[in-house]
Amino acid sequence: MRMASRPHASGRVMSGRRAPVVRSAVPTPASSAIGSNLHSARNLASLRAPLRLARSVAVAAASASFDGPSSSSDSLASIDVTVSMDNAPPAGAEGRRVVIVGGGWAGFGAAKHLAEQGYDVTLLEAAPNPGGLSGGFRTASGKAVEAGMKGFWFQYRNTFKLIEDLNLPSWPLTDFTTSGFWNPKGLVTEAPVFSKLPRLPTLVGQFVHTFPLYWALPLEDRLTMLPFLATLADYVSSEERFEQYDKMSAYELFRRCGVSTRCYNEFLRPTLLVGLFAPPEDLSAAAVLETLYFYALAHQNDFDVCWPKGSIAETIFTPLVERIRAAGGRVQGNRLVTGVDVDPSSGEVTSVRAADRTTGELFTYPADALVFAVGITGMQKLITATPALASQPDFRSIMELRALDVIATRIWFDRRVATRYPANVLSGFEPTAGATFFNLNDLQDEYKDAPGSVISADFYHANALLPLSDEQIVQRVVSHISTCEPGFKSAQVVDSVVLRYPKAVTHFSPGSYPFRPFQATTIPNLFMAGDWVKGVPHGANGLSQERAYVTGLSAANLVVQRLGLGSQAEILDVEPDEPHIAAARAAVRGAVEFAGALGLKSPFL
């Protein structure tokens, strides 16, 4: 139900255009731009090969992974959140120039704080309208479209604080809602709004409040999850234990803990397909434990979720960009980053190079610090194209990581069909993909009075569905939701949009943890942000808008620490562990240490 990372490139080719013009975003001495890529202005002048350069930029643009959705629809018009493209930094900005690559929760979080602290901030995004997978569109007829629905969970404390700080005319999110879980046989169960129920100690509260609900899964199968829950106290007992769990698949962990086949197939597997976008056999057990603990198990209320009342691009990101602009920052869409320049004596980034994806013009942005806030696939393409990054072991390790495919749809029907739940999880409808669907008439203001139903439906781990036509994908959506809500069988589709996002979201595969980057890198003034970085001292984990935003704030704090201007951003952590959970974790940690000292095997693995 959550998306992060960058969309897939639309592949627009620039060949046949006029030769690109090289520009510098600010006047810089030649000695400050010691390049490592043939796209630099000096290399262009020395090679005198502008047409060859145009072809190089065209290839980069066509292969970029963070540009925009792939869609057969030609009627999508971007929502304009792009600030002036050619504003130059003010004179005397040396020492506080920060370039941020990637527009989304992480990039915007870093940009907002640094701009408000007096830094000269330029955010570059390859998509025409920055926003990552939360970037939105409107069709030619004015209908709002975005890449799936993004949930805002109970522990999104920093995200909620940001929305409050924006002083919006109205709160842009719904109340917490119930969710339905379905398989082809019918309803499996529902998730209540726990915060409206008496609060009990965690795990006890979740069990007590869901016990009287309808469950297609028998109690004896649900109880087989109990041994698995005990590993929540063990996987964080030491760094070595975490690495052991990371090397193991979640499926293997469930098997070792004795989870029943029915519980696995009907509840755990579909939950993870929509929570971490991959089947348990292809997920790190450590990542699964982190994610389940953050989203559902640390506290009774953690699984409560609300939804945007409209397009995030319009309701949240547009005012956020305006706030960045008011603080002096620049947000520039349509800028495809082609490389970075590094001073060989200091090992620091001195500038960032980018191409305008429409005109082919090249720009150089001097940088005293650089923040990469892009996804895995986009980062891998930058590393491949930039020797200064490829020469660093921590960046080469990123090449070992993988990303997953997503398909997002929005479908308009000719009549209103009531649904039991506004948000729904589908299990077993596709052999290898998870799916969700949302009734936008119930969730979004724009569609409350619409004459027909408007459904947003998404597929995760969707590689087997990508080759299908838009019509075939829409037919599958209609078939699946009709199984849950038979009223859709007689409804007719009057409009639809299908968006494909190959290799767009983080894949937390078994053994991937060692290859994920820390926020501080081997290049002293280059920092990373995004839900896939590691070593972040915060409880938000998994594919999470909150984690992405927190890492943006944390990256901003690293810049402040590096350059010495302004104060650090306040980062609110999740609620602390409840006393009985803290005691259990301390006991397990002590037991593991004791067993290790005696040379005994752990009782958990």
C-alpha positions in Angstrom: 0.0 0.0 0.0 3.0 2.2 0.0 5.3 3.3 -2.8 8.6 4.9 -2.8 11.6 5.5 -5.2 11.4 6.9 -8.7 9.1 6.1 -11.6 10.2 4.6 -14.8 11.5 6.7 -17.7 9.1 7.4 -20.6 12.1 7.0 -22.9 11.7 10.2 -24.9 14.6 10.4 -27.3 16.5 13.6 -27.9 18.3 12.7 -31.1 17.4 15.0 -34.0 17.3 18.0 -31.7 19.8 20.9 -32.0 23.1 20.4 -30.3 22.9 21.0 -26.6 24.1 24.3 -25.1 26.3 24.0 -22.0 25.4 26.5 -19.2 26.6 27.0 -15.7 24.0 27.6 -13.1 26.3 30.0 -11.4 29.7 31.6 -12.5 32.4 29.3 -11.3 36.2 29.3 -11.6 37.4 26.5 -14.0 39.5 25.1 -11.2 36.4 24.4 -9.1 34.9 21.9 -11.5 37.4 19.0 -11.8 35.4 16.6 -13.8 35.2 12.8 -14.0 32.6 12.6 -16.8 32.8 13.5 -20.5 29.6 15.6 -20.2 31.4 18.4 -18.4 31.6 21.8 -20.1 35.4 21.7 -20.4 35.4 18.3 -21.9 32.7 19.4 -24.4 34.9 22.3 -25.4 38.0 20.2 -25.8 36.3 17.4 -27.7 34.2 19.7 -29.9 31.7 16.9 -30.3 28.3 18.4 -29.5 26.3 15.9 -31.6 28.0 13.0 -29.9 27.1 14.6 -26.5 23.5 15.0 -27.6 23.3 11.3 -28.3 24.9 10.5 -24.9 22.4 12.6 -23.1 19.6 11.0 -25.1 20.7 7.5 -24.0 20.9 8.6 -20.4 17.4 10.1 -20.6 16.0 7.1 -22.2 17.4 4.7 -19.6 16.8 6.8 -16.5 14.6 5.2 -13.9 13.3 8.2 -12.0 11.7 10.3 -14.7 8.0 9.5 -15.1 5.6 6.6 -15.4 5.4 4.4 -18.4 1.9 4.6 -19.8 0.1 4.2 -23.1 -2.0 7.2 -22.3 -0.9 10.4 -24.2 -3.4 12.6 -22.4 -1.5 13.1 -19.1 -0.7 16.7 -18.2 1.7 17.3 -15.3 0.6 19.2 -12.2 2.8 22.3 -12.1 4.9 22.2 -9.0 8.1 23.3 -10.8 9.7 26.5 -9.6 11.7 28.8 -11.9 14.3 26.8 -13.8 17.1 29.3 -14.2 17.3 31.2 -11.0 21.0 31.6 -10.2 22.3 31.4 -6.6 23.0 34.7 -5.0 26.4 36.2 -4.9 28.5 35.1 -1.9 26.8 31.7 -1.7 30.1 29.8 -1.6 30.3 27.5 1.4 26.6 26.9 1.7 25.6 25.6 -1.7 23.7 22.3 -1.5 22.4 20.3 -4.4 19.8 17.7 -3.8 19.1 15.1 -6.4 15.6 13.6 -6.3 12.2 15.1 -5.5 10.0 13.1 -3.1 9.7 12.9 0.7 13.4 12.5 1.2 14.5 15.2 -1.2 11.9 17.7 -0.1 12.6 17.0 3.6 16.2 17.8 3.1 15.5 20.8 0.9 13.0 22.4 3.2 15.1 22.3 6.3 18.3 23.4 4.6 16.7 26.3 2.8 15.1 27.5 6.0 18.6 27.4 7.7 20.0 29.8 5.1 21.6 27.4 2.7 21.5 27.9 -1.1 19.5 24.9 -2.1 18.9 23.5 -5.6 16.8 20.4 -5.9 17.0 18.6 -9.3 14.4 16.0 -10.4 14.3 14.3 -13.8 10.5 14.2 -13.9 8.7 17.3 -15.2 6.9 17.7 -11.9 9.0 16.7 -8.8 7.4 14.3 -6.3 8.7 10.8 -7.0 6.0 8.2 -7.0 3.8 10.8 -5.2 4.0 13.0 -8.2 0.5 13.4 -9.8 -1.0 14.1 -13.2 -4.3 15.2 -14.6 -5.8 13.7 -17.8 -6.9 15.9 -20.7 -10.4 15.9 -19.2 -9.1 17.1 -15.9 -9.2 13.8 -13.9 -6.6 13.5 -11.2 -4.2 10.5 -11.4 -1.2 9.5 -9.3 0.8 6.3 -8.8 -1.3 4.4 -6.3 -2.6 5.3 -2.9 -0.2 6.2 -0.1 -1.1 5.3 3.4 -0.2 7.4 6.4 0.2 5.2 9.5 -0.2 6.0 13.1 3.5 6.3 13.8 4.2 8.8 11.0 4.9 11.5 13.6 7.3 13.5 11.5 5.2 13.5 8.4 2.1 14.6 10.4 4.2 17.4 12.0 5.3 18.5 8.5 1.7 18.7 7.3 0.8 20.7 10.4 3.8 23.1 9.8 2.5 23.8 6.3 -0.6 25.5 7.7 -2.8 24.1 4.9 -6.4 25.5 4.5 -7.8 22.1 5.6 -6.3 18.8 6.9 -5.5 16.8 3.7 -5.9 13.3 5.2 -8.9 11.2 6.1 -9.6 9.8 9.5 -8.2 6.4 10.3 -10.1 3.8 8.3 -10.9 0.1 8.4 -9.3 -2.2 5.8 -10.6 -5.5 4.3 -8.5 -8.5 3.4 -9.8 -10.7 0.6 -9.0 -13.8 -1.3 -10.9 -15.3 -4.3 -13.2 -17.2 -1.9 -14.3 -14.0 -0.2 -13.5 -11.9 2.9 -10.6 -13.2 5.0 -10.8 -10.6 7.8 -10.7 -6.9 8.5 -8.3 -4.5 10.3 -10.2 -2.3 12.8 -9.2 1.2 13.9 -7.3 0.2 17.0 -7.0 3.8 18.3 -10.8 3.9 18.8 -10.7 0.8 21.1 -9.4 0.5 24.7 -5.6 0.5 24.6 -4.1 -2.7 25.9 -0.4 -3.9 26.0 0.9 -4.7 22.5 0.2 -8.1 21.1 -2.5 -8.5 23.7 -4.4 -5.6 22.3 -4.1 -6.8 18.7 -5.3 -10.3 19.7 -8.1 -9.2 21.9 -9.6 -6.6 19.5 -9.4 -8.8 16.4 -10.6 -12.0 18.1 -14.3 -11.2 17.7 -14.0 -10.1 14.1 -14.8 -12.4 11.2 -11.8 -14.6 10.2 -11.8 -17.0 7.4 -8.6 -18.3 8.9 -9.2 -20.7 11.8 -7.9 -19.7 15.3 -5.6 -22.7 15.4 -3.8 -21.5 12.3 -3.5 -17.9 13.6 -1.9 -19.3 16.8 0.9 -20.9 14.8 2.3 -17.3 14.4 3.1 -17.1 18.1 6.6 -18.7 17.9 7.4 -16.4 15.0 6.5 -13.4 17.2 9.1 -14.4 19.7 11.8 -13.7 17.1 10.9 -10.0 17.4 12.9 -9.9 20.6 15.8 -11.8 19.1 16.7 -10.2 15.8 17.9 -7.0 17.4 19.8 -8.7 20.2 23.1 -8.0 18.4 24.5 -6.9 15.0 25.5 -10.5 14.3 22.0 -11.7 15.0 20.5 -9.1 12.7 22.9 -10.2 9.9 21.8 -13.8 10.5 18.2 -12.9 10.0 19.0 -10.8 7.0 20.6 -13.7 5.2 17.5 -15.9 5.8 14.3 -15.5 3.8 11.1 -14.7 5.6 9.6 -17.9 4.2 12.5 -19.9 5.9 11.9 -18.1 9.2 8.1 -18.9 9.0 8.9 -22.5 8.3 11.3 -22.8 11.2 8.8 -21.2 13.5 6.1 -23.7 12.6 3.7 -21.3 10.9 0.9 -23.3 9.3 0.7 -23.5 5.5 -2.8 -22.0 5.5 -1.7 -19.1 7.7 1.2 -18.5 5.4 -0.7 -18.7 2.2 -3.9 -16.8 3.2 -2.5 -14.1 5.5 1.3 -13.7 5.8 2.2 -14.0 2.2 -0.4 -11.6 0.8 0.3 -9.1 3.6 4.0 -9.0 2.7 3.3 -8.8 -1.0 1.5 -5.5 -0.4 3.7 -4.4 2.5 7.2 -5.1 1.1 6.1 -5.7 -2.5 7.6 -9.2 -2.8 6.8 -12.8 -1.7 8.3 -13.9 1.6 10.6 -16.4 -0.1 12.3 -13.4 -1.7 12.4 -11.1 1.3 15.0 -10.7 4.1 13.7 -12.0 7.3 15.3 -9.1 9.1 13.5 -6.6 6.9 10.2 -8.3 7.4 10.6 -8.3 11.2 11.5 -4.6 11.1 8.6 -3.7 8.9 6.0 -5.8 10.8 7.2 -4.3 14.1 7.0 -0.7 12.9 3.7 -1.0 11.1 1.7 -3.4 13.3 3.3 -4.9 16.3 5.2 -2.4 18.4 2.0 -0.8 19.8 -1.7 -1.6 19.5 -2.5 1.4 17.4 0.4 1.1 14.9 -1.6 -0.5 12.1 -4.1 2.4 12.0 -3.9 4.1 8.7 -5.4 7.2 7.0 -5.4 8.2 3.3 -5.0 11.5 1.3 -8.2 13.3 0.5 -6.8 14.2 -2.9 -3.6 14.1 -5.0 -0.5 14.3 -2.7 1.1 16.4 -5.4 -1.6 19.0 -5.2 -2.5 18.9 -1.6 0.9 18.5 0.1 3.8 18.7 -2.4 2.7 21.9 -4.1 2.5 23.9 -0.8 5.8 22.2 0.3 7.6 23.4 -2.9 6.1 26.9 -2.3 7.6 26.8 1.2 11.0 25.8 -0.1 10.8 28.5 -2.7 9.8 31.1 -0.1 12.9 30.2 1.9 15.1 30.8 -1.1 15.4 27.3 -2.5 15.0 26.2 -6.1 13.1 23.1 -7.3 13.9 22.3 -10.9 12.0 19.6 -12.7 13.1 18.0 -16.1 16.7 18.0 -14.9 18.4 14.6 -15.6 21.6 14.4 -13.6 24.4 13.1 -15.8 27.4 13.2 -13.4 29.3 14.8 -10.5 32.7 16.5 -10.5 35.1 15.6 -7.7 38.3 17.4 -6.6 41.0 14.7 -6.7 43.0 16.4 -3.9 40.2 16.7 -1.4 38.0 13.9 -2.6 34.9 16.2 -2.3 32.2 16.9 -4.8 32.6 20.3 -6.4 29.7 20.4 -8.8 26.8 18.4 -10.3 26.0 18.2 -14.0 22.5 17.9 -15.4 20.7 18.0 -18.8 17.4 19.6 -19.5 15.4 16.7 -20.8 13.3 18.8 -23.1 16.0 21.0 -24.8 19.2 19.0 -24.2 20.9 22.0 -22.6 23.5 21.2 -20.0 23.9 22.9 -16.7 26.6 22.8 -14.0 25.6 23.4 -10.4 28.5 24.1 -8.0 28.1 22.2 -4.7 29.5 22.4 -1.2 27.4 19.4 -0.3 25.4 16.9 -2.3 22.4 14.8 -1.2 21.2 11.9 -3.3 17.6 11.2 -2.6 16.8 8.8 -5.5 15.9 5.1 -5.6 18.1 2.1 -6.2 17.7 1.9 -10.0 18.3 5.6 -10.5 21.3 5.5 -8.3 22.8 2.5 -10.1 22.5 4.4 -13.4 24.3 7.4 -11.9 27.1 5.1 -10.6 27.5 3.5 -14.0 27.7 6.8 -15.7 30.0 8.5 -13.2 33.6 7.3 -12.6 33.9 9.4 -9.5 31.1 7.3 -7.9 32.1 4.0 -9.5 35.6 4.3 -8.0 34.2 4.2 -4.4 33.5 0.7 -2.9 30.4 1.8 -1.0 28.8 3.0 -4.3 29.8 -0.1 -6.2 28.1 -2.2 -3.5 24.8 -0.5 -4.5 25.0 -2.3 -7.8 24.3 -5.6 -5.9 20.8 -4.3 -4.9 17.5 -4.9 -6.7 14.2 -3.1 -7.2 10.7 -4.3 -7.9 7.9 -3.6 -10.4 4.7 -1.9 -9.7 1.5 -1.2 -11.8 -0.9 1.5 -10.7 -4.4 1.9 -12.2 -7.3 4.3 -11.8 -10.7 3.3 -13.2 -13.9 5.3 -13.6 -17.2 3.4 -13.8 -20.6 4.5 -15.1 -22.4 4.0 -11.8 -21.8 4.1 -8.1 -21.1 0.8 -6.4 -20.8 0.7 -2.6 -17.9 -1.1 -1.1 -17.7 -2.6 2.4 -14.3 -1.0 3.1 -12.6 2.0 1.6 -9.2 0.2 1.5 -8.7 -3.4 0.5 -5.9 -6.0 0.3 -6.2 -8.8 -2.3 -4.5 -12.1 -1.8 -4.3 -15.0 -4.2 -5.9 -13.2 -7.1 -2.5 -13.2 -9.0 0.0 -16.1 -8.7 3.0 -13.9 -8.0 1.7 -10.4 -7.4 0.0 -8.7 -4.5 -2.8 -6.2 -5.1 -4.9 -3.5 -3.4 -7.9 -1.5 -4.3 -9.4 1.7 -2.9 -12.8 3.3 -3.2 -12.0 7.0 -4.0 -15.6 8.0 -3.6 -15.2 7.3 0.1 -11.7 8.7 0.5 -11.1 11.7 -1.7 -13.1 14.9 -1.8 -13.0 15.3 -5.6 -15.0 12.1 -6.0 -17.5 12.2 -3.1 -20.3 13.4 -5.4 -19.1 11.7 -8.6 -22.0 10.0 -10.5 -19.9 6.8 -10.9 -17.4 4.8 -8.8 -13.7 5.7 -9.0 -11.3 2.9 -8.1 -7.6 3.1 -7.6 -6.0 -0.4 -7.8 -2.4 -1.4 -7.7 -0.3 -4.5 -8.4 3.0 -5.1 -6.6 5.8 -7.5 -7.7 4.1 -7.0 -11.0 6.8 -8.3 -13.4 4.6 -11.0 -14.9 1.8 -8.4 -15.6 4.0 -5.7 -17.2 3.7 -7.2 -20.8 -0.1 -7.2 -20.7 -2.0 -4.4 -22.5 -3.7 -1.7 -20.6 -7.1 -3.2 -21.5 -6.0 -6.6 -20.2 -4.8 -5.1 -16.9 -8.1 -3.1 -16.5 -10.0 -6.3 -17.1 -8.1 -8.1 -14.4 -8.8 -5.3 -11.9 -12.5 -5.3 -12.7 -12.6 -9.1 -12.4 -10.8 -9.0 -9.0 -12.9 -6.3 -7.4 -16.1 -7.9 -8.8 -15.2 -11.0 -6.8 -15.1 -8.9 -3.6 -18.0 -6.5 -4.5 -20.4 -8.2 -7.0 -22.0 -4.8 -7.8 -19.1 -4.1 -10.2 -20.1 -7.0 -12.4 -22.8 -4.8 -14.0 -20.9 -1.6 -14.0 -19.2 -0.4 -17.2 -15.7 1.2 -17.4 -15.9 4.7 -18.9 -12.3 5.7 -18.5 -9.1 4.3 -17.1 -5.3 5.0 -16.8 -2.6 2.4 -16.4 0.8 3.4 -15.2 3.8 1.0 -15.2 6.8 1.4 -12.9 9.5 -1.2 -13.7 12.2 -1.5 -11.1 10.7 1.4 -9.1 10.7 0.4 -5.4 13.2 -1.1 -3.0 13.6 -4.8 -2.9 14.8 -5.9 0.6 16.0 -9.3 -0.6 17.8 -11.9 1.6 21.4 -10.8 2.2 20.9 -7.3 0.8 21.6 -5.4 4.0 25.5 -5.3 3.7 25.1 -3.6 0.3 22.7 -0.9 1.3 24.5 2.5 1.8 24.9 4.5 5.0 23.8 8.1 4.8 27.4 9.3 5.2 29.5 8.0 2.3 33.2 7.7 1.4 32.9 11.1 -0.4 33.0 13.5 2.6 30.4 16.0 1.4 28.0 13.5 -0.3 25.1 12.1 1.7 22.3 9.6 0.9 18.6 9.6 1.7 15.7 7.3 1.0 13.9 4.4 2.6 16.6 2.0 1.5 19.6 3.5 3.3 20.8 1.8 6.5 22.1 2.8 9.9 19.3 5.4 10.5 18.7 5.6 14.3 14.9 5.7 14.0 12.1 3.3 14.4 10.5 3.8 11.0 11.4 0.9 8.7 10.5 -0.8 5.5 8.9 0.9 2.4 7.8 3.9 4.3 7.1 7.6 3.4 7.9 8.3 7.0 11.3 6.6 6.8 12.1 8.5 3.5 11.2 11.8 5.0 13.2 11.1 8.2 16.3 10.2 6.2 15.9 13.5 4.3 15.9 15.4 7.6 18.8 13.3 8.8 20.8 14.0 5.6 20.1 17.7 6.1 21.5 17.4 9.6 24.7 15.8 8.2 25.0 18.8 5.9 24.6 21.2 8.8 27.2 19.2 10.7 29.6 19.3 7.7 29.1 23.0 6.7 28.4 24.5 10.1 25.5 26.8 9.2 22.2 26.8 11.1 20.7 24.3 13.5 19.8 20.7 13.0 16.3 19.5 12.3 14.2 18.0 15.1 13.4 14.3 14.3 10.6 12.7 16.4 11.1 9.0 17.0 8.4 6.4 17.2 6.9 5.7 20.6 9.4 3.8 22.8 8.9 0.1 23.4 6.4 -0.8 26.0 7.9 -2.0 29.3 7.2 -5.7 28.8 8.6 -5.6 25.2 11.8 -3.7 26.4 12.1 -6.3 29.2 11.7 -9.2 26.8 14.3 -7.8 24.4 16.8 -7.2 27.3 16.2 -10.8 28.5 16.7 -12.3 25.1 19.9 -10.2 24.5 21.2 -11.4 27.8 20.3 -15.1 27.0 22.0 -14.9 23.6 25.1 -13.4 25.1 25.2 -16.1 27.8 24.6 -18.9 25.4 27.4 -17.5 23.1 29.8 -17.4 26.1 29.1 -21.1 26.8 29.3 -22.0 23.1 25.7 -23.0 23.0 23.3 -22.7 20.1 20.6 -20.0 20.1 17.1 -21.3 20.9 15.7 -19.0 18.1 17.8 -19.9 15.1 
